[in-house]
Every structure is written in C-alpha cells, then in structure tokens.
Amino acid sequence: MAITKGPQSFPKSEYLRRLAAVKSEMARLDIETLFVVDVANLTYLTGHWGAPTTIPQGLIVSLREEEPAFIVRKMDVPAAHHQTFLQRGSVIGYPENLVANPDKDGYDAVIDSINELGVSNRCLGIEQSALPTPTIEKFKARLPNAKILDCSNLVAWVRIVKSDLEISIMKEAAAITDAAIARAVEVIRPGMREADAAAEIVGTLIRGANGKAGTGLQHFYLCASPRTSTAHVWWTDDVFRQGSQINLELGGKRLGYCAAIMRTFSIGQPSDRLRRMHEAEVAGLEAALATVRPGATCSDVANAFYRTMEKHGLAKESRCGYSLGINWLEKTASLRDGDMTELKPNMTFHLMLGNWVDEDFGYVIGESFRVTETGSEVLTSTPRKLFEL
C-alpha cells in the first residue's frame, strides 16, 4: 500500500510561488537547470524537512517543468512522498547499489536525469559549496558540453524575504523558544547538573507550545561558569553552584523554521561587571531595533549597536547578527559594519549580541525579529533582562 500524503507545511500554491521566484532568477542568469543540494533549500522548495544526510540527494529545477524532480535514495522515497507537495512521479529513488559505491553514487543518478531532460548542453547551476570537490568534477566530466555555474546562494537570496505564511510558522517557533527559556528559569538551581537542566530545556523544545510540537533541534548551547567565555559548547557533567553564570543560546524549531534567542542567567547576585555589560548590551539592542526599517541597511543596524556600546565604554568585535529562517542561519545578509544589504519587509534576523570578552568572561543576549513596513517586530516575548535565580 502506498504511503499517504502527510499534513503539508504550506499549500502547494506557496511552493509554486517560491519555485517561480527561483526560476525567475534562473532565467535572468540564463540558467536552464538548477541542481539544489542544501538541506534548507530543499525544505524551502518542497516541504521536505528531514534530517541532513551524507547520502546524495537533491532537487533538479528545470525551466521546462512546473515541478522539480527530487532525487533520493530509494529507502527515502516514502518520506519524500509523505512530506512534500510533489507528485509521485517527481520523486525518483536511486538503487541501493549506488550507496557506498566507490565508482558510482547517487549523483550519477542526478546526472542521468539531467541528460534525460535534454539540457546537458545548456547552462547548469549547481550549489557547489554544498558538494565535495570530486562530485563537482564528476558533473564537469560527465556533462562536458554544459556550462556549469556556481549558484550556491541563489535560492538563499530568494528565501531572505519571507511570506506571511512563513512568518506565522516562525511565530509558532518563537512561542516554543519562550517556553524553553521559561523552563530554564524553573530548573537552573545550585546543585542541578548541567546535563539534567539541558534535558529539561530540550524536552520543552520538543514538546513545543500552544499545541504545536517542536519538530527538530538546532543550536542549543549551554555555557556555564567557568566556561562563560566559550561561544559554542554544550552542557557537561558539572553542576551549577551559587554564583554560577549561565549563557543560553537556543531556539524553537517548527517545520524547519527557527526562532533564536540568547539570555544570561546568574545564580545569586551578578557581579558588577556582568551587570554593566547587561545594561550596555540592552541599550545597544534597543538602539539597533529602533534603526530597523525598510530602506535601512544591515550596516546601519549594526552601527547603531556599536555606537551605543562605545558610549558605555565597551565594544563587541564580532558581527551583530544574521539572516534567520530554515535551519537557523541563512548564508546571506549579516548585521555588520559594511554590509549594505537593504532591509525589506518580512526579512527576519537574529540580532545576536553575544560578547566574549576575555578567556574567563562572556555575556549573551539576542532577539529574533522581522522587518515590518515601518520598523521591527520581535518574535519572542521573553523579558529582556538578566535573570537572577
């Protein structure tokens, strides 16, 4: 018996709109066929939000066809039928003898499909940054008449402006984010093992909020004393103590879409240094959000933060944030000095204001926001405070 279609993340019309936008960009660049590999882009164009895999898979988008062809391992065909809007004939499973085969693999099946389309002598776009060098060389060798163009960020730049439907899913993810922070406030206590606190918080990220489950885990970092200077480490066997500081970075994930947050916790009274950093960072955060509006640039937003920090006698060396969406980070715009990307309504960003100052001190605060017609909207509702537990 054939597997049934599952509940779709978005209506088919939404996916066709996205594909039309991608095809418009392809036509502008005179690209006949685009091979999409990046997992977030696959989610964006089909609704497939399975876990990343090292097994070859990808999407062939052709200007000649309304639906793309999704090439996957044969055992992954049912998941593609269940999750995506694609018709059964648009999902092509390659045989198991192409798995762990040193001579041929799933990308050979992709190349075969491109040849069958009759476009092997036209311009082919490939997301080269998502492919190993030997695979790129294979495409060039087996398609000698094709003009191969690196299109690593073509779909990502289409994704940067969200639809209202996408914003609604990101708000569901944001509610899960708020619930996870609330759970952290409940469980972080002296004597609690970091791993046990993490389990409680992660459990909330999976259980979700408002009847909407979290459908994945992404970027969960719990950095506690004496590791608050570390930006990206996980929990340990250690326990929280009176006077411990805890830096949390996490985000709810809903149907592939993420809403990020960063907050700092202190068990007992925080040090004067930590309190001064918090006050300066919040002032900078609010100045940055006040700068957000259509027509402003990413650089404008970042520099509003940097100037405010300077007034407090402090600084932050790293960028202030990045475009946010499917699977957290989008490889497009950064909130940094010199990034002249112009803000447009329904762009979404993580205003990431983590500040790792010395080898023994760091602090984090961050918000996910969308650009509105007149300013910004923060997606979460967690208080913007230094949590004293």
C-alpha positions in Angstrom: 0.0 0.0 0.0 1.3 3.5 -0.9 2.1 5.9 1.9 -0.4 8.8 2.1 0.5 12.5 2.0 1.1 13.9 5.4 -0.1 17.3 6.6 1.6 19.9 4.4 3.6 22.7 6.0 2.2 25.1 3.3 -0.3 24.9 0.5 1.0 23.9 -2.9 0.5 27.4 -4.2 3.1 28.6 -1.7 5.7 26.2 -3.1 4.9 27.1 -6.7 5.3 30.8 -5.8 8.8 30.0 -4.4 9.7 28.0 -7.4 8.5 30.7 -9.7 10.8 33.2 -7.9 13.8 30.8 -8.2 13.0 30.3 -11.9 12.8 34.0 -12.5 16.3 34.4 -11.1 17.5 31.4 -13.2 16.1 32.9 -16.3 17.8 36.2 -15.5 21.1 34.4 -15.3 20.3 32.2 -18.4 20.3 29.0 -16.3 18.3 26.2 -17.9 18.6 23.8 -15.0 19.4 24.2 -11.3 20.6 21.4 -9.0 19.7 22.2 -5.4 21.5 20.3 -2.6 21.4 22.5 0.5 19.0 20.9 3.0 17.4 24.2 4.0 16.8 25.0 0.3 15.2 21.5 -0.2 12.8 22.3 2.7 12.0 25.7 1.2 11.2 24.4 -2.2 9.4 21.1 -1.4 8.4 20.9 2.3 10.9 18.1 3.0 12.3 18.8 6.5 14.1 15.5 7.2 17.5 15.5 9.0 20.6 16.3 6.9 22.2 13.2 5.3 25.6 12.4 3.9 23.8 10.2 1.3 23.5 12.0 -2.1 20.1 13.7 -2.7 18.9 16.8 -4.4 16.4 18.7 -6.5 16.5 19.3 -10.2 14.7 22.5 -11.0 14.1 23.0 -14.7 12.6 26.0 -16.6 10.8 23.4 -18.7 8.9 21.7 -15.9 6.4 23.0 -13.3 7.5 20.6 -10.6 11.2 19.8 -9.8 12.5 16.3 -9.7 13.6 15.1 -6.3 16.4 12.5 -6.5 16.7 10.5 -3.3 17.9 7.1 -2.1 15.2 4.5 -2.7 14.6 4.0 1.0 13.9 7.7 1.4 11.2 7.8 -1.2 8.3 7.3 1.2 9.4 10.2 3.4 9.5 12.4 0.3 6.1 11.3 -0.7 4.7 11.9 2.8 6.3 15.3 3.5 6.4 17.1 0.2 3.8 18.6 -2.2 5.4 16.8 -5.1 3.5 14.3 -7.3 4.8 10.7 -7.1 6.4 10.9 -10.5 8.5 13.8 -9.4 10.3 11.7 -6.7 12.9 9.4 -8.1 14.6 6.8 -6.0 18.0 5.5 -7.0 19.0 1.9 -6.2 21.0 0.7 -3.1 23.9 -0.3 -5.3 24.8 3.4 -5.6 25.3 3.7 -1.8 28.8 3.3 -0.5 30.0 2.5 -4.0 33.5 3.9 -4.8 32.8 4.1 -8.5 29.2 5.4 -8.8 26.8 7.1 -6.4 23.6 9.0 -6.2 25.0 12.0 -8.1 25.4 9.7 -11.1 21.6 9.2 -11.0 21.2 13.0 -10.9 23.4 13.4 -14.0 21.4 10.7 -15.7 18.2 12.6 -15.1 19.7 15.9 -16.4 20.7 14.0 -19.6 17.2 12.7 -19.9 15.8 16.2 -19.7 17.8 17.0 -22.9 19.5 20.0 -21.3 23.1 18.7 -20.9 24.4 21.2 -23.4 22.8 24.2 -21.7 23.7 26.3 -18.6 23.5 24.2 -15.4 23.6 25.9 -12.0 25.0 23.8 -9.0 25.2 24.6 -5.3 28.9 23.9 -5.3 29.5 25.0 -1.7 27.3 22.1 -0.6 29.2 19.5 -2.7 32.6 17.8 -2.3 35.2 18.7 -5.0 35.2 15.2 -6.5 31.4 15.5 -7.1 31.8 18.8 -8.8 34.5 17.3 -11.0 32.2 14.4 -11.8 29.5 16.8 -13.1 32.0 18.5 -15.3 33.4 15.2 -16.6 30.0 13.6 -17.3 28.4 16.8 -18.7 31.3 18.1 -20.9 29.0 20.3 -23.1 27.2 22.0 -20.2 28.2 25.5 -18.9 28.4 24.9 -15.2 27.7 27.9 -13.0 28.2 28.1 -9.2 24.8 29.0 -7.7 25.5 28.3 -4.1 23.4 31.2 -2.8 20.8 31.7 -5.5 17.9 30.1 -3.5 19.2 31.5 -0.2 18.8 35.1 -1.5 15.2 34.3 -2.7 14.5 32.9 0.8 15.6 36.0 2.6 12.2 37.7 2.3 9.6 35.6 4.0 5.9 35.2 3.0 3.3 35.9 5.7 2.8 32.1 5.9 6.4 31.6 6.8 6.2 34.4 9.4 3.3 32.6 11.0 5.4 29.4 11.3 8.3 31.4 12.8 6.0 32.8 15.4 5.0 29.3 16.3 8.7 28.5 16.7 9.1 31.7 18.8 6.4 30.5 21.2 8.4 27.3 21.7 11.5 29.4 22.3 9.8 31.4 25.0 8.6 28.2 26.7 12.2 26.8 26.7 13.5 29.9 28.4 10.7 29.8 31.0 11.6 26.2 31.7 15.3 27.2 32.1 14.3 29.7 34.8 12.4 26.9 36.6 15.2 24.3 36.6 18.5 26.1 36.8 19.4 25.9 40.5 22.5 25.2 42.7 23.3 21.5 42.7 21.5 20.8 39.4 23.7 19.0 36.9 24.1 20.9 33.6 23.1 17.8 31.7 19.8 17.4 33.7 18.9 21.1 33.2 19.7 20.7 29.5 17.4 17.7 29.3 14.5 19.6 30.8 15.0 22.6 28.4 15.4 20.3 25.3 12.3 18.4 26.4 10.4 21.7 26.2 11.8 22.4 22.7 10.5 19.1 21.6 7.1 19.2 23.4 6.5 22.7 22.0 4.0 25.2 22.9 0.3 26.1 22.3 -0.3 22.6 21.0 2.4 22.9 18.3 5.3 20.5 18.7 8.9 21.3 18.2 9.9 19.4 15.0 13.7 19.4 15.4 16.6 20.7 17.5 19.0 23.3 16.4 21.8 25.3 18.0 21.4 24.5 21.7 24.3 25.9 23.7 24.6 26.0 27.5 27.8 27.6 28.6 28.1 27.8 32.4 30.8 29.0 34.8 33.7 28.6 34.4 33.0 28.3 30.6 31.1 31.6 30.0 33.8 32.8 27.7 33.1 30.0 25.3 30.6 30.7 22.5 29.6 27.3 21.2 29.9 24.5 23.7 27.3 22.1 25.1 26.4 21.0 28.6 28.7 19.0 30.8 28.6 16.7 33.9 29.3 19.7 36.1 26.7 21.2 38.5 25.5 24.7 38.9 26.7 26.5 42.0 25.9 29.6 44.0 27.4 32.4 41.9 27.3 30.5 38.7 26.6 32.3 35.4 24.8 30.5 32.6 24.7 31.7 29.0 22.0 30.1 26.9 21.5 30.2 23.1 18.6 28.2 21.8 15.6 28.3 19.5 12.4 26.6 18.9 12.2 24.8 15.6 8.9 24.4 13.8 8.6 22.7 10.4 12.2 23.6 9.7 11.9 27.3 10.7 13.8 28.6 13.8 13.4 31.5 16.2 16.6 32.2 18.1 17.2 33.7 21.5 20.1 34.3 23.8 19.8 35.1 27.6 22.2 35.2 30.5 21.4 33.8 34.0 23.1 34.4 37.3 22.5 32.1 40.4 22.6 34.7 43.1 23.6 38.3 42.7 25.5 39.0 39.4 28.9 40.7 39.5 29.1 44.5 38.8 31.0 43.7 35.6 28.2 41.4 34.4 25.5 44.0 35.3 27.3 46.8 33.5 27.7 44.6 30.4 24.0 43.7 30.5 22.9 47.3 30.8 25.1 48.4 27.9 24.0 45.5 25.7 20.3 46.1 26.3 20.7 49.7 25.4 22.6 48.8 22.2 20.0 46.1 21.4 17.2 48.7 21.7 19.1 51.2 19.6 19.6 48.6 16.9 15.9 47.6 16.8 15.0 51.3 16.6 17.1 51.6 13.5 15.3 48.8 11.7 13.0 49.9 8.9 12.6 49.3 5.2 15.4 51.0 3.3 17.9 51.0 6.2 20.9 48.7 5.7 22.3 45.9 7.8 25.3 48.1 8.4 23.0 50.9 9.8 21.6 48.4 12.4 25.0 47.1 13.4 26.5 50.5 13.8 23.6 51.7 16.0 24.6 49.0 18.4 28.3 49.6 18.2 27.9 53.4 18.8 25.8 52.7 21.9 28.3 50.3 23.3 31.1 52.8 22.8 29.1 55.4 24.8 29.2 52.8 27.7 33.0 52.3 27.2 32.5 48.8 25.8 32.9 47.1 22.5 32.0 43.9 20.6 34.3 42.5 18.0 32.0 40.1 16.2 29.1 40.8 13.9 25.7 41.7 15.5 23.6 39.0 13.7 22.5 37.4 10.5 19.5 36.4 8.4 17.4 33.8 10.1 15.0 31.2 8.8 15.1 27.5 7.9 17.7 25.6 9.9 18.6 28.8 11.7 21.4 30.6 9.8 20.8 31.8 6.3 24.1 32.4 4.3 23.2 35.8 3.0 23.0 39.1 5.0 24.9 39.9 8.1 24.3 42.6 10.7 27.8 44.0 10.5 29.6 47.2 9.5 29.8 47.5 5.8 27.0 45.1 4.8 24.9 47.3 2.6 22.0 44.8 2.2 18.9 46.9 2.2 16.2 45.8 4.7 12.8 44.8 3.2 9.5 43.9 4.9 9.4 40.3 6.1 13.2 39.8 6.3 14.0 38.0 9.5 17.2 38.2 11.6 18.8 37.0 14.7 20.1 40.1 16.5 23.0 38.1 18.1 24.7 40.2 20.7 26.9 37.6 22.4 30.1 39.2 23.6 33.0 37.0 24.6 35.4 39.5 26.2 38.2 37.5 28.0 39.0 33.9 28.4 37.1 33.9 31.7 34.1 36.2 30.8 31.4 36.4 28.3 27.8 37.5 28.1 24.9 36.8 25.7 21.6 38.4 24.7 19.8 38.1 21.4 16.4 38.5 19.8 14.8 37.3 16.6 13.0 40.0 14.7 11.3 40.6 11.4 11.3 43.8 9.4 7.9 45.4 9.2 6.5 48.1 6.9 7.5 50.7 9.5 10.1 49.2 11.8 10.7 45.9 13.6 8.8 43.2 15.4 10.5 41.0 17.9 9.1 37.4 17.5 9.6 36.3 21.1 8.1 37.7 24.3 10.8 36.7 26.9 11.7 39.6 29.2 14.9 41.4 28.1 16.6 41.0 31.5 19.5 39.4 33.3 17.8 36.5 35.0 18.8 36.4 38.7 17.9 33.0 40.1 
